[in-house]
Amino acid sequence: MSIKYMSAVWEDTLLEGNERLVMLAIADSGCGVDAPLPTLETISHKANLSVERTRQIIKSLVAKGYLNIEVQP
C-alpha cells in the first residue's frame, strides 16, 4: 500500500524540498487513512532531518491540509 501513497505524493502534490521528503517518508511507512503515523524519529531518520525540523515540517503539512493528525486517548 505504501507505493500507492508514495505515487500520490509524487503526482498529486505541489510540495517541494523537505516537505515532499517528509511526506514520502510517511508514505513509505505505509501510513494511510486511520493508520498510525510513524514516530518522529522514524520519519526524521528516513528524511535525514533533525527531529525538531521534522516536527516543524509536519506542523506545516497539517496547516496546509496535507496531513490530519488526531491524538488517540
mmCIF file as Biopython writes it, N, C-alpha, C and O atoms, coordinates in Angstrom:
data_model
#
loop_
_atom_site.group_PDB
_atom_site.id
_atom_site.type_symbol
_atom_site.label_atom_id
_atom_site.label_alt_id
_atom_site.label_comp_id
_atom_site.label_asym_id
_atom_site.label_entity_id
_atom_site.label_seq_id
_atom_site.pdbx_PDB_ins_code
_atom_site.Cartn_x
_atom_site.Cartn_y
_atom_site.Cartn_z
_atom_site.occupancy
_atom_site.B_iso_or_equiv
_atom_site.auth_seq_id
_atom_site.auth_asym_id
_atom_site.pdbx_PDB_model_num
ATOM 1   N N  . MET A ? 1  ? 0.804  -1.189 0.000  1.0 0.0 1  A 1 
ATOM 2   C CA . MET A ? 1  ? 0.000  0.000  0.000  1.0 0.0 1  A 1 
ATOM 3   C C  . MET A ? 1  ? 0.855  1.265  0.000  1.0 0.0 1  A 1 
ATOM 4   O O  . MET A ? 1  ? 0.386  2.320  -0.427 1.0 0.0 1  A 1 
ATOM 5   N N  . SER A ? 2  ? 2.078  1.182  0.462  1.0 0.0 2  A 1 
ATOM 6   C CA . SER A ? 2  ? 2.923  2.377  0.516  1.0 0.0 2  A 1 
ATOM 7   C C  . SER A ? 2  ? 3.219  2.921  -0.878 1.0 0.0 2  A 1 
ATOM 8   O O  . SER A ? 2  ? 3.393  4.129  -1.040 1.0 0.0 2  A 1 
ATOM 9   N N  . ILE A ? 3  ? 3.278  2.055  -1.885 1.0 0.0 3  A 1 
ATOM 10  C CA . ILE A ? 3  ? 3.538  2.535  -3.247 1.0 0.0 3  A 1 
ATOM 11  C C  . ILE A ? 3  ? 2.400  3.433  -3.714 1.0 0.0 3  A 1 
ATOM 12  O O  . ILE A ? 3  ? 2.634  4.437  -4.386 1.0 0.0 3  A 1 
ATOM 13  N N  . LYS A ? 4  ? 1.176  3.077  -3.362 1.0 0.0 4  A 1 
ATOM 14  C CA . LYS A ? 4  ? 0.015  3.895  -3.717 1.0 0.0 4  A 1 
ATOM 15  C C  . LYS A ? 4  ? 0.154  5.298  -3.121 1.0 0.0 4  A 1 
ATOM 16  O O  . LYS A ? 4  ? -0.071 6.293  -3.810 1.0 0.0 4  A 1 
ATOM 17  N N  . TYR A ? 5  ? 0.521  5.375  -1.854 1.0 0.0 5  A 1 
ATOM 18  C CA . TYR A ? 5  ? 0.649  6.668  -1.188 1.0 0.0 5  A 1 
ATOM 19  C C  . TYR A ? 5  ? 1.868  7.437  -1.686 1.0 0.0 5  A 1 
ATOM 20  O O  . TYR A ? 5  ? 1.812  8.657  -1.837 1.0 0.0 5  A 1 
ATOM 21  N N  . MET A ? 6  ? 2.959  6.739  -1.940 1.0 0.0 6  A 1 
ATOM 22  C CA . MET A ? 6  ? 4.148  7.415  -2.467 1.0 0.0 6  A 1 
ATOM 23  C C  . MET A ? 6  ? 3.861  7.983  -3.856 1.0 0.0 6  A 1 
ATOM 24  O O  . MET A ? 6  ? 4.275  9.100  -4.166 1.0 0.0 6  A 1 
ATOM 25  N N  . SER A ? 7  ? 3.161  7.227  -4.685 1.0 0.0 7  A 1 
ATOM 26  C CA . SER A ? 7  ? 2.799  7.717  -6.019 1.0 0.0 7  A 1 
ATOM 27  C C  . SER A ? 7  ? 1.943  8.970  -5.917 1.0 0.0 7  A 1 
ATOM 28  O O  . SER A ? 7  ? 2.108  9.906  -6.699 1.0 0.0 7  A 1 
ATOM 29  N N  . ALA A ? 8  ? 1.031  8.987  -4.955 1.0 0.0 8  A 1 
ATOM 30  C CA . ALA A ? 8  ? 0.186  10.165 -4.768 1.0 0.0 8  A 1 
ATOM 31  C C  . ALA A ? 8  ? 1.018  11.392 -4.393 1.0 0.0 8  A 1 
ATOM 32  O O  . ALA A ? 8  ? 0.741  12.499 -4.856 1.0 0.0 8  A 1 
ATOM 33  N N  . VAL A ? 9  ? 2.028  11.195 -3.562 1.0 0.0 9  A 1 
ATOM 34  C CA . VAL A ? 9  ? 2.899  12.318 -3.184 1.0 0.0 9  A 1 
ATOM 35  C C  . VAL A ? 9  ? 3.632  12.834 -4.422 1.0 0.0 9  A 1 
ATOM 36  O O  . VAL A ? 9  ? 3.716  14.044 -4.634 1.0 0.0 9  A 1 
ATOM 37  N N  . TRP A ? 10 ? 4.157  11.932 -5.230 1.0 0.0 10 A 1 
ATOM 38  C CA . TRP A ? 10 ? 4.878  12.334 -6.435 1.0 0.0 10 A 1 
ATOM 39  C C  . TRP A ? 10 ? 3.962  13.043 -7.432 1.0 0.0 10 A 1 
ATOM 40  O O  . TRP A ? 10 ? 4.351  14.040 -8.040 1.0 0.0 10 A 1 
ATOM 41  N N  . GLU A ? 11 ? 2.750  12.526 -7.595 1.0 0.0 11 A 1 
ATOM 42  C CA . GLU A ? 11 ? 1.889  13.001 -8.676 1.0 0.0 11 A 1 
ATOM 43  C C  . GLU A ? 11 ? 0.902  14.087 -8.279 1.0 0.0 11 A 1 
ATOM 44  O O  . GLU A ? 11 ? 0.584  14.950 -9.096 1.0 0.0 11 A 1 
ATOM 45  N N  . ASP A ? 12 ? 0.415  14.067 -7.060 1.0 0.0 12 A 1 
ATOM 46  C CA . ASP A ? 12 ? -0.726 14.898 -6.710 1.0 0.0 12 A 1 
ATOM 47  C C  . ASP A ? 12 ? -0.436 16.060 -5.769 1.0 0.0 12 A 1 
ATOM 48  O O  . ASP A ? 12 ? -1.369 16.736 -5.334 1.0 0.0 12 A 1 
ATOM 49  N N  . THR A ? 13 ? 0.804  16.306 -5.448 1.0 0.0 13 A 1 
ATOM 50  C CA . THR A ? 13 ? 1.076  17.403 -4.527 1.0 0.0 13 A 1 
ATOM 51  C C  . THR A ? 13 ? 1.967  18.452 -5.182 1.0 0.0 13 A 1 
ATOM 52  O O  . THR A ? 13 ? 2.691  18.184 -6.141 1.0 0.0 13 A 1 
ATOM 53  N N  . LEU A ? 14 ? 1.884  19.630 -4.634 1.0 0.0 14 A 1 
ATOM 54  C CA . LEU A ? 14 ? 2.745  20.722 -5.080 1.0 0.0 14 A 1 
ATOM 55  C C  . LEU A ? 14 ? 3.908  20.920 -4.115 1.0 0.0 14 A 1 
ATOM 56  O O  . LEU A ? 14 ? 4.617  21.925 -4.176 1.0 0.0 14 A 1 
ATOM 57  N N  . LEU A ? 15 ? 4.092  19.953 -3.231 1.0 0.0 15 A 1 
ATOM 58  C CA . LEU A ? 15 ? 5.144  20.061 -2.230 1.0 0.0 15 A 1 
ATOM 59  C C  . LEU A ? 15 ? 6.518  19.974 -2.869 1.0 0.0 15 A 1 
ATOM 60  O O  . LEU A ? 15 ? 6.717  19.309 -3.886 1.0 0.0 15 A 1 
ATOM 61  N N  . GLU A ? 16 ? 7.458  20.664 -2.244 1.0 0.0 16 A 1 
ATOM 62  C CA . GLU A ? 16 ? 8.838  20.645 -2.709 1.0 0.0 16 A 1 
ATOM 63  C C  . GLU A ? 16 ? 9.768  20.441 -1.530 1.0 0.0 16 A 1 
ATOM 64  O O  . GLU A ? 16 ? 9.361  20.569 -0.375 1.0 0.0 16 A 1 
ATOM 65  N N  . GLY A ? 17 ? 10.994 20.128 -1.822 1.0 0.0 17 A 1 
ATOM 66  C CA . GLY A ? 17 ? 12.046 20.064 -0.826 1.0 0.0 17 A 1 
ATOM 67  C C  . GLY A ? 17 ? 11.747 19.148 0.346  1.0 0.0 17 A 1 
ATOM 68  O O  . GLY A ? 17 ? 11.269 18.026 0.177  1.0 0.0 17 A 1 
ATOM 69  N N  . ASN A ? 18 ? 12.040 19.655 1.548  1.0 0.0 18 A 1 
ATOM 70  C CA . ASN A ? 18 ? 11.898 18.837 2.749  1.0 0.0 18 A 1 
ATOM 71  C C  . ASN A ? 18 ? 10.457 18.446 3.042  1.0 0.0 18 A 1 
ATOM 72  O O  . ASN A ? 18 ? 10.212 17.388 3.622  1.0 0.0 18 A 1 
ATOM 73  N N  . GLU A ? 19 ? 9.495  19.287 2.650  1.0 0.0 19 A 1 
ATOM 74  C CA . GLU A ? 19 ? 8.099  18.909 2.867  1.0 0.0 19 A 1 
ATOM 75  C C  . GLU A ? 19 ? 7.759  17.663 2.047  1.0 0.0 19 A 1 
ATOM 76  O O  . GLU A ? 19 ? 7.110  16.744 2.547  1.0 0.0 19 A 1 
ATOM 77  N N  . ARG A ? 20 ? 8.187  17.638 0.820  1.0 0.0 20 A 1 
ATOM 78  C CA . ARG A ? 20 ? 7.940  16.464 -0.025 1.0 0.0 20 A 1 
ATOM 79  C C  . ARG A ? 20 ? 8.675  15.253 0.539  1.0 0.0 20 A 1 
ATOM 80  O O  . ARG A ? 20 ? 8.137  14.146 0.551  1.0 0.0 20 A 1 
ATOM 81  N N  . LEU A ? 21 ? 9.880  15.460 0.998  1.0 0.0 21 A 1 
ATOM 82  C CA . LEU A ? 21 ? 10.677 14.364 1.554  1.0 0.0 21 A 1 
ATOM 83  C C  . LEU A ? 21 ? 10.009 13.763 2.789  1.0 0.0 21 A 1 
ATOM 84  O O  . LEU A ? 21 ? 9.974  12.542 2.940  1.0 0.0 21 A 1 
ATOM 85  N N  . VAL A ? 22 ? 9.485  14.601 3.663  1.0 0.0 22 A 1 
ATOM 86  C CA . VAL A ? 22 ? 8.793  14.113 4.857  1.0 0.0 22 A 1 
ATOM 87  C C  . VAL A ? 22 ? 7.522  13.363 4.459  1.0 0.0 22 A 1 
ATOM 88  O O  . VAL A ? 22 ? 7.237  12.302 5.015  1.0 0.0 22 A 1 
ATOM 89  N N  . MET A ? 23 ? 6.754  13.897 3.506  1.0 0.0 23 A 1 
ATOM 90  C CA . MET A ? 23 ? 5.552  13.189 3.051  1.0 0.0 23 A 1 
ATOM 91  C C  . MET A ? 23 ? 5.914  11.831 2.442  1.0 0.0 23 A 1 
ATOM 92  O O  . MET A ? 23 ? 5.199  10.851 2.655  1.0 0.0 23 A 1 
ATOM 93  N N  . LEU A ? 24 ? 7.003  11.764 1.696  1.0 0.0 24 A 1 
ATOM 94  C CA . LEU A ? 24 ? 7.437  10.489 1.126  1.0 0.0 24 A 1 
ATOM 95  C C  . LEU A ? 24 ? 7.863  9.519  2.224  1.0 0.0 24 A 1 
ATOM 96  O O  . LEU A ? 24 ? 7.591  8.322  2.132  1.0 0.0 24 A 1 
ATOM 97  N N  . ALA A ? 25 ? 8.518  10.019 3.246  1.0 0.0 25 A 1 
ATOM 98  C CA . ALA A ? 25 ? 8.921  9.160  4.361  1.0 0.0 25 A 1 
ATOM 99  C C  . ALA A ? 25 ? 7.704  8.597  5.082  1.0 0.0 25 A 1 
ATOM 100 O O  . ALA A ? 25 ? 7.698  7.434  5.486  1.0 0.0 25 A 1 
ATOM 101 N N  . ILE A ? 26 ? 6.679  9.417  5.242  1.0 0.0 26 A 1 
ATOM 102 C CA . ILE A ? 26 ? 5.439  8.952  5.871  1.0 0.0 26 A 1 
ATOM 103 C C  . ILE A ? 26 ? 4.756  7.931  4.971  1.0 0.0 26 A 1 
ATOM 104 O O  . ILE A ? 26 ? 4.324  6.879  5.443  1.0 0.0 26 A 1 
ATOM 105 N N  . ALA A ? 27 ? 4.657  8.232  3.687  1.0 0.0 27 A 1 
ATOM 106 C CA . ALA A ? 27 ? 4.016  7.314  2.742  1.0 0.0 27 A 1 
ATOM 107 C C  . ALA A ? 27 ? 4.760  5.990  2.659  1.0 0.0 27 A 1 
ATOM 108 O O  . ALA A ? 27 ? 4.141  4.934  2.537  1.0 0.0 27 A 1 
ATOM 109 N N  . ASP A ? 28 ? 6.078  6.042  2.725  1.0 0.0 28 A 1 
ATOM 110 C CA . ASP A ? 28 ? 6.896  4.828  2.652  1.0 0.0 28 A 1 
ATOM 111 C C  . ASP A ? 28 ? 6.638  3.905  3.842  1.0 0.0 28 A 1 
ATOM 112 O O  . ASP A ? 28 ? 6.874  2.699  3.766  1.0 0.0 28 A 1 
ATOM 113 N N  . SER A ? 29 ? 6.162  4.473  4.917  1.0 0.0 29 A 1 
ATOM 114 C CA . SER A ? 29 ? 5.868  3.674  6.105  1.0 0.0 29 A 1 
ATOM 115 C C  . SER A ? 29 ? 4.519  2.967  5.998  1.0 0.0 29 A 1 
ATOM 116 O O  . SER A ? 29 ? 4.125  2.245  6.914  1.0 0.0 29 A 1 
ATOM 117 N N  . GLY A ? 30 ? 3.819  3.168  4.902  1.0 0.0 30 A 1 
ATOM 118 C CA . GLY A ? 30 ? 2.530  2.529  4.710  1.0 0.0 30 A 1 
ATOM 119 C C  . GLY A ? 30 ? 1.423  3.204  5.468  1.0 0.0 30 A 1 
ATOM 120 O O  . GLY A ? 30 ? 0.358  2.621  5.672  1.0 0.0 30 A 1 
ATOM 121 N N  . CYS A ? 31 ? 1.658  4.416  5.885  1.0 0.0 31 A 1 
ATOM 122 C CA . CYS A ? 31 ? 0.675  5.160  6.668  1.0 0.0 31 A 1 
ATOM 123 C C  . CYS A ? 31 ? -0.424 5.648  5.738  1.0 0.0 31 A 1 
ATOM 124 O O  . CYS A ? 31 ? -0.152 6.293  4.726  1.0 0.0 31 A 1 
ATOM 125 N N  . GLY A ? 32 ? -1.651 5.339  6.085  1.0 0.0 32 A 1 
ATOM 126 C CA . GLY A ? 32 ? -2.781 5.781  5.285  1.0 0.0 32 A 1 
ATOM 127 C C  . GLY A ? 32 ? -3.898 6.276  6.179  1.0 0.0 32 A 1 
ATOM 128 O O  . GLY A ? 32 ? -3.676 6.605  7.344  1.0 0.0 32 A 1 
ATOM 129 N N  . VAL A ? 33 ? -5.067 6.325  5.643  1.0 0.0 33 A 1 
ATOM 130 C CA . VAL A ? 33 ? -6.230 6.774  6.396  1.0 0.0 33 A 1 
ATOM 131 C C  . VAL A ? 33 ? -6.423 5.866  7.604  1.0 0.0 33 A 1 
ATOM 132 O O  . VAL A ? 33 ? -6.436 4.642  7.474  1.0 0.0 33 A 1 
ATOM 133 N N  . ASP A ? 34 ? -6.572 6.463  8.761  1.0 0.0 34 A 1 
ATOM 134 C CA . ASP A ? 34 ? -6.791 5.760  10.029 1.0 0.0 34 A 1 
ATOM 135 C C  . ASP A ? 34 ? -5.610 4.886  10.449 1.0 0.0 34 A 1 
ATOM 136 O O  . ASP A ? 34 ? -5.762 4.045  11.336 1.0 0.0 34 A 1 
ATOM 137 N N  . ALA A ? 35 ? -4.464 5.060  9.848  1.0 0.0 35 A 1 
ATOM 138 C CA . ALA A ? 35 ? -3.275 4.306  10.252 1.0 0.0 35 A 1 
ATOM 139 C C  . ALA A ? 35 ? -2.401 5.205  11.106 1.0 0.0 35 A 1 
ATOM 140 O O  . ALA A ? 35 ? -2.366 6.418  10.898 1.0 0.0 35 A 1 
ATOM 141 N N  . PRO A ? 36 ? -1.701 4.628  12.055 1.0 0.0 36 A 1 
ATOM 142 C CA . PRO A ? 36 ? -0.852 5.466  12.911 1.0 0.0 36 A 1 
ATOM 143 C C  . PRO A ? 36 ? 0.325  6.070  12.148 1.0 0.0 36 A 1 
ATOM 144 O O  . PRO A ? 36 ? 0.923  5.434  11.280 1.0 0.0 36 A 1 
ATOM 145 N N  . LEU A ? 37 ? 0.629  7.294  12.492 1.0 0.0 37 A 1 
ATOM 146 C CA . LEU A ? 37 ? 1.782  7.979  11.924 1.0 0.0 37 A 1 
ATOM 147 C C  . LEU A ? 37 ? 3.047  7.342  12.495 1.0 0.0 37 A 1 
ATOM 148 O O  . LEU A ? 37 ? 3.093  7.031  13.685 1.0 0.0 37 A 1 
ATOM 149 N N  . PRO A ? 38 ? 4.074  7.144  11.667 1.0 0.0 38 A 1 
ATOM 150 C CA . PRO A ? 38 ? 5.341  6.650  12.226 1.0 0.0 38 A 1 
ATOM 151 C C  . PRO A ? 38 ? 5.880  7.652  13.253 1.0 0.0 38 A 1 
ATOM 152 O O  . PRO A ? 38 ? 5.450  8.805  13.284 1.0 0.0 38 A 1 
ATOM 153 N N  . THR A ? 39 ? 6.796  7.220  14.068 1.0 0.0 39 A 1 
ATOM 154 C CA . THR A ? 39 ? 7.366  8.127  15.066 1.0 0.0 39 A 1 
ATOM 155 C C  . THR A ? 39 ? 8.147  9.247  14.385 1.0 0.0 39 A 1 
ATOM 156 O O  . THR A ? 39 ? 8.593  9.108  13.246 1.0 0.0 39 A 1 
ATOM 157 N N  . LEU A ? 40 ? 8.302  10.347 15.094 1.0 0.0 40 A 1 
ATOM 158 C CA . LEU A ? 40 ? 9.123  11.449 14.574 1.0 0.0 40 A 1 
ATOM 159 C C  . LEU A ? 40 ? 10.537 10.979 14.281 1.0 0.0 40 A 1 
ATOM 160 O O  . LEU A ? 40 ? 11.155 11.401 13.304 1.0 0.0 40 A 1 
ATOM 161 N N  . GLU A ? 41 ? 11.041 10.103 15.136 1.0 0.0 41 A 1 
ATOM 162 C CA . GLU A ? 41 ? 12.395 9.590  14.945 1.0 0.0 41 A 1 
ATOM 163 C C  . GLU A ? 41 ? 12.509 8.800  13.642 1.0 0.0 41 A 1 
ATOM 164 O O  . GLU A ? 41 ? 13.496 8.921  12.916 1.0 0.0 41 A 1 
ATOM 165 N N  . THR A ? 42 ? 11.488 7.992  13.355 1.0 0.0 42 A 1 
ATOM 166 C CA . THR A ? 42 ? 11.490 7.206  12.113 1.0 0.0 42 A 1 
ATOM 167 C C  . THR A ? 42 ? 11.423 8.112  10.895 1.0 0.0 42 A 1 
ATOM 168 O O  . THR A ? 42 ? 12.183 7.942  9.942  1.0 0.0 42 A 1 
ATOM 169 N N  . ILE A ? 43 ? 10.513 9.073  10.930 1.0 0.0 43 A 1 
ATOM 170 C CA . ILE A ? 43 ? 10.370 9.991  9.798  1.0 0.0 43 A 1 
ATOM 171 C C  . ILE A ? 43 ? 11.642 10.800 9.600  1.0 0.0 43 A 1 
ATOM 172 O O  . ILE A ? 43 ? 12.124 10.935 8.475  1.0 0.0 43 A 1 
ATOM 173 N N  . SER A ? 44 ? 12.188 11.337 10.679 1.0 0.0 44 A 1 
ATOM 174 C CA . SER A ? 44 ? 13.393 12.169 10.561 1.0 0.0 44 A 1 
ATOM 175 C C  . SER A ? 44 ? 14.584 11.360 10.072 1.0 0.0 44 A 1 
ATOM 176 O O  . SER A ? 44 ? 15.416 11.872 9.322  1.0 0.0 44 A 1 
ATOM 177 N N  . HIS A ? 45 ? 14.673 10.100 10.491 1.0 0.0 45 A 1 
ATOM 178 C CA . HIS A ? 45 ? 15.766 9.239  10.019 1.0 0.0 45 A 1 
ATOM 179 C C  . HIS A ? 45 ? 15.635 9.000  8.516  1.0 0.0 45 A 1 
ATOM 180 O O  . HIS A ? 45 ? 16.618 9.115  7.784  1.0 0.0 45 A 1 
ATOM 181 N N  . LYS A ? 46 ? 14.435 8.670  8.054  1.0 0.0 46 A 1 
ATOM 182 C CA . LYS A ? 46 ? 14.227 8.416  6.626  1.0 0.0 46 A 1 
ATOM 183 C C  . LYS A ? 46 ? 14.480 9.673  5.797  1.0 0.0 46 A 1 
ATOM 184 O O  . LYS A ? 46 ? 15.035 9.595  4.701  1.0 0.0 46 A 1 
ATOM 185 N N  . ALA A ? 47 ? 14.074 10.826 6.318  1.0 0.0 47 A 1 
ATOM 186 C CA . ALA A ? 47 ? 14.232 12.085 5.585  1.0 0.0 47 A 1 
ATOM 187 C C  . ALA A ? 47 ? 15.599 12.728 5.805  1.0 0.0 47 A 1 
ATOM 188 O O  . ALA A ? 47 ? 15.928 13.730 5.171  1.0 0.0 47 A 1 
ATOM 189 N N  . ASN A ? 48 ? 16.394 12.147 6.707  1.0 0.0 48 A 1 
ATOM 190 C CA . ASN A ? 48 ? 17.720 12.675 7.041  1.0 0.0 48 A 1 
ATOM 191 C C  . ASN A ? 48 ? 17.631 14.116 7.556  1.0 0.0 48 A 1 
ATOM 192 O O  . ASN A ? 48 ? 18.398 14.993 7.159  1.0 0.0 48 A 1 
ATOM 193 N N  . LEU A ? 49 ? 16.664 14.320 8.455  1.0 0.0 49 A 1 
ATOM 194 C CA . LEU A ? 49 ? 16.445 15.627 9.072  1.0 0.0 49 A 1 
ATOM 195 C C  . LEU A ? 49 ? 16.450 15.467 10.581 1.0 0.0 49 A 1 
ATOM 196 O O  . LEU A ? 49 ? 16.272 14.361 11.092 1.0 0.0 49 A 1 
ATOM 197 N N  . SER A ? 50 ? 16.652 16.562 11.296 1.0 0.0 50 A 1 
ATOM 198 C CA . SER A ? 50 ? 16.569 16.508 12.750 1.0 0.0 50 A 1 
ATOM 199 C C  . SER A ? 50 ? 15.113 16.291 13.163 1.0 0.0 50 A 1 
ATOM 200 O O  . SER A ? 50 ? 14.190 16.582 12.402 1.0 0.0 50 A 1 
ATOM 201 N N  . VAL A ? 51 ? 14.928 15.785 14.359 1.0 0.0 51 A 1 
ATOM 202 C CA . VAL A ? 51 ? 13.575 15.567 14.871 1.0 0.0 51 A 1 
ATOM 203 C C  . VAL A ? 51 ? 12.833 16.900 14.964 1.0 0.0 51 A 1 
ATOM 204 O O  . VAL A ? 51 ? 11.658 16.979 14.605 1.0 0.0 51 A 1 
ATOM 205 N N  . GLU A ? 52 ? 13.501 17.936 15.437 1.0 0.0 52 A 1 
ATOM 206 C CA . GLU A ? 52 ? 12.857 19.247 15.560 1.0 0.0 52 A 1 
ATOM 207 C C  . GLU A ? 52 ? 12.437 19.785 14.187 1.0 0.0 52 A 1 
ATOM 208 O O  . GLU A ? 52 ? 11.330 20.306 14.046 1.0 0.0 52 A 1 
ATOM 209 N N  . ARG A ? 53 ? 13.296 19.667 13.188 1.0 0.0 53 A 1 
ATOM 210 C CA . ARG A ? 53 ? 12.947 20.143 11.833 1.0 0.0 53 A 1 
ATOM 211 C C  . ARG A ? 53 ? 11.780 19.324 11.279 1.0 0.0 53 A 1 
ATOM 212 O O  . ARG A ? 53 ? 10.887 19.874 10.633 1.0 0.0 53 A 1 
ATOM 213 N N  . THR A ? 54 ? 11.786 18.025 11.526 1.0 0.0 54 A 1 
ATOM 214 C CA . THR A ? 54 ? 10.691 17.167 11.081 1.0 0.0 54 A 1 
ATOM 215 C C  . THR A ? 54 ? 9.387  17.589 11.742 1.0 0.0 54 A 1 
ATOM 216 O O  . THR A ? 54 ? 8.346  17.632 11.087 1.0 0.0 54 A 1 
ATOM 217 N N  . ARG A ? 55 ? 9.434  17.900 13.028 1.0 0.0 55 A 1 
ATOM 218 C CA . ARG A ? 55 ? 8.248  18.362 13.757 1.0 0.0 55 A 1 
ATOM 219 C C  . ARG A ? 55 ? 7.707  19.648 13.119 1.0 0.0 55 A 1 
ATOM 220 O O  . ARG A ? 55 ? 6.498  19.785 12.934 1.0 0.0 55 A 1 
ATOM 221 N N  . GLN A ? 56 ? 8.586  20.575 12.787 1.0 0.0 56 A 1 
ATOM 222 C CA . GLN A ? 56 ? 8.172  21.830 12.161 1.0 0.0 56 A 1 
ATOM 223 C C  . GLN A ? 56 ? 7.508  21.576 10.804 1.0 0.0 56 A 1 
ATOM 224 O O  . GLN A ? 56 ? 6.491  22.187 10.476 1.0 0.0 56 A 1 
ATOM 225 N N  . ILE A ? 57 ? 8.084  20.686 10.041 1.0 0.0 57 A 1 
ATOM 226 C CA . ILE A ? 57 ? 7.546  20.380 8.710  1.0 0.0 57 A 1 
ATOM 227 C C  . ILE A ? 57 ? 6.183  19.716 8.829  1.0 0.0 57 A 1 
ATOM 228 O O  . ILE A ? 57 ? 5.272  20.030 8.063  1.0 0.0 57 A 1 
ATOM 229 N N  . ILE A ? 58 ? 6.036  18.803 9.780  1.0 0.0 58 A 1 
ATOM 230 C CA . ILE A ? 58 ? 4.738  18.151 9.969  1.0 0.0 58 A 1 
ATOM 231 C C  . ILE A ? 58 ? 3.680  19.182 10.361 1.0 0.0 58 A 1 
ATOM 232 O O  . ILE A ? 58 ? 2.551  19.117 9.877  1.0 0.0 58 A 1 
ATOM 233 N N  . LYS A ? 59 ? 4.025  20.120 11.221 1.0 0.0 59 A 1 
ATOM 234 C CA . LYS A ? 59 ? 3.081  21.187 11.582 1.0 0.0 59 A 1 
ATOM 235 C C  . LYS A ? 59 ? 2.678  21.985 10.345 1.0 0.0 59 A 1 
ATOM 236 O O  . LYS A ? 59 ? 1.511  22.343 10.189 1.0 0.0 59 A 1 
ATOM 237 N N  . SER A ? 60 ? 3.633  22.261 9.473  1.0 0.0 60 A 1 
ATOM 238 C CA . SER A ? 60 ? 3.353  22.977 8.238  1.0 0.0 60 A 1 
ATOM 239 C C  . SER A ? 60 ? 2.442  22.158 7.324  1.0 0.0 60 A 1 
ATOM 240 O O  . SER A ? 60 ? 1.526  22.706 6.711  1.0 0.0 60 A 1 
ATOM 241 N N  . LEU A ? 61 ? 2.686  20.863 7.230  1.0 0.0 61 A 1 
ATOM 242 C CA . LEU A ? 61 ? 1.863  19.995 6.389  1.0 0.0 61 A 1 
ATOM 243 C C  . LEU A ? 61 ? 0.438  19.902 6.922  1.0 0.0 61 A 1 
ATOM 244 O O  . LEU A ? 61 ? -0.512 19.826 6.142  1.0 0.0 61 A 1 
ATOM 245 N N  . VAL A ? 62 ? 0.284  19.906 8.236  1.0 0.0 62 A 1 
ATOM 246 C CA . VAL A ? 62 ? -1.052 19.911 8.841  1.0 0.0 62 A 1 
ATOM 247 C C  . VAL A ? 62 ? -1.749 21.236 8.509  1.0 0.0 62 A 1 
ATOM 248 O O  . VAL A ? 62 ? -2.916 21.244 8.118  1.0 0.0 62 A 1 
ATOM 249 N N  . ALA A ? 63 ? -1.041 22.338 8.661  1.0 0.0 63 A 1 
ATOM 250 C CA . ALA A ? 63 ? -1.614 23.656 8.390  1.0 0.0 63 A 1 
ATOM 251 C C  . ALA A ? 63 ? -2.044 23.798 6.927  1.0 0.0 63 A 1 
ATOM 252 O O  . ALA A ? 63 ? -3.024 24.479 6.627  1.0 0.0 63 A 1 
ATOM 253 N N  . LYS A ? 64 ? -1.314 23.159 6.030  1.0 0.0 64 A 1 
ATOM 254 C CA . LYS A ? 64 ? -1.632 23.220 4.599  1.0 0.0 64 A 1 
ATOM 255 C C  . LYS A ? 64 ? -2.688 22.194 4.188  1.0 0.0 64 A 1 
ATOM 256 O O  . LYS A ? 64 ? -3.143 22.192 3.044  1.0 0.0 64 A 1 
ATOM 257 N N  . GLY A ? 65 ? -3.072 21.337 5.110  1.0 0.0 65 A 1 
ATOM 258 C CA . GLY A ? 65 ? -4.111 20.361 4.830  1.0 0.0 65 A 1 
ATOM 259 C C  . GLY A ? 65 ? -3.637 19.049 4.226  1.0 0.0 65 A 1 
ATOM 260 O O  . GLY A ? 65 ? -4.460 18.243 3.792  1.0 0.0 65 A 1 
ATOM 261 N N  . TYR A ? 66 ? -2.333 18.817 4.186  1.0 0.0 66 A 1 
ATOM 262 C CA . TYR A ? 66 ? -1.811 17.566 3.642  1.0 0.0 66 A 1 
ATOM 263 C C  . TYR A ? 66 ? -1.875 16.418 4.643  1.0 0.0 66 A 1 
ATOM 264 O O  . TYR A ? 66 ? -1.942 15.251 4.255  1.0 0.0 66 A 1 
ATOM 265 N N  . LEU A ? 67 ? -1.854 16.747 5.916  1.0 0.0 67 A 1 
ATOM 266 C CA . LEU A ? 67 ? -1.949 15.737 6.974  1.0 0.0 67 A 1 
ATOM 267 C C  . LEU A ? 67 ? -3.037 16.141 7.951  1.0 0.0 67 A 1 
ATOM 268 O O  . LEU A ? 67 ? -3.293 17.326 8.166  1.0 0.0 67 A 1 
ATOM 269 N N  . ASN A ? 68 ? -3.668 15.145 8.533  1.0 0.0 68 A 1 
ATOM 270 C CA . ASN A ? 68 ? -4.631 15.354 9.594  1.0 0.0 68 A 1 
ATOM 271 C C  . ASN A ? 68 ? -4.216 14.454 10.739 1.0 0.0 68 A 1 
ATOM 272 O O  . ASN A ? 68 ? -4.243 13.231 10.607 1.0 0.0 68 A 1 
ATOM 273 N N  . ILE A ? 69 ? -3.836 15.036 11.848 1.0 0.0 69 A 1 
ATOM 274 C CA . ILE A ? 69 ? -3.354 14.245 12.975 1.0 0.0 69 A 1 
ATOM 275 C C  . ILE A ? 69 ? -4.356 14.347 14.110 1.0 0.0 69 A 1 
ATOM 276 O O  . ILE A ? 69 ? -4.713 15.440 14.551 1.0 0.0 69 A 1 
ATOM 277 N N  . GLU A ? 70 ? -4.799 13.197 14.571 1.0 0.0 70 A 1 
ATOM 278 C CA . GLU A ? 70 ? -5.701 13.120 15.706 1.0 0.0 70 A 1 
ATOM 279 C C  . GLU A ? 70 ? -5.021 12.329 16.812 1.0 0.0 70 A 1 
ATOM 280 O O  . GLU A ? 70 ? -4.503 11.237 16.578 1.0 0.0 70 A 1 
ATOM 281 N N  . VAL A ? 71 ? -5.025 12.879 18.005 1.0 0.0 71 A 1 
ATOM 282 C CA . VAL A ? 71 ? -4.424 12.209 19.148 1.0 0.0 71 A 1 
ATOM 283 C C  . VAL A ? 71 ? -5.431 11.220 19.697 1.0 0.0 71 A 1 
ATOM 284 O O  . VAL A ? 71 ? -6.563 11.585 20.016 1.0 0.0 71 A 1 
ATOM 285 N N  . GLN A ? 72 ? -5.019 9.967  19.806 1.0 0.0 72 A 1 
ATOM 286 C CA . GLN A ? 72 ? -5.882 8.923  20.331 1.0 0.0 72 A 1 
ATOM 287 C C  . GLN A ? 72 ? -5.713 8.821  21.845 1.0 0.0 72 A 1 
ATOM 288 O O  . GLN A ? 72 ? -4.592 8.914  22.346 1.0 0.0 72 A 1 
ATOM 289 N N  . PRO A ? 73 ? -6.812 8.631  22.583 1.0 0.0 73 A 1 
ATOM 290 C CA . PRO A ? 73 ? -6.709 8.527  24.040 1.0 0.0 73 A 1 
ATOM 291 C C  . PRO A ? 73 ? -6.018 7.244  24.458 1.0 0.0 73 A 1 
ATOM 292 O O  . PRO A ? 73 ? -5.847 6.996  25.652 1.0 0.0 73 A 1 
#
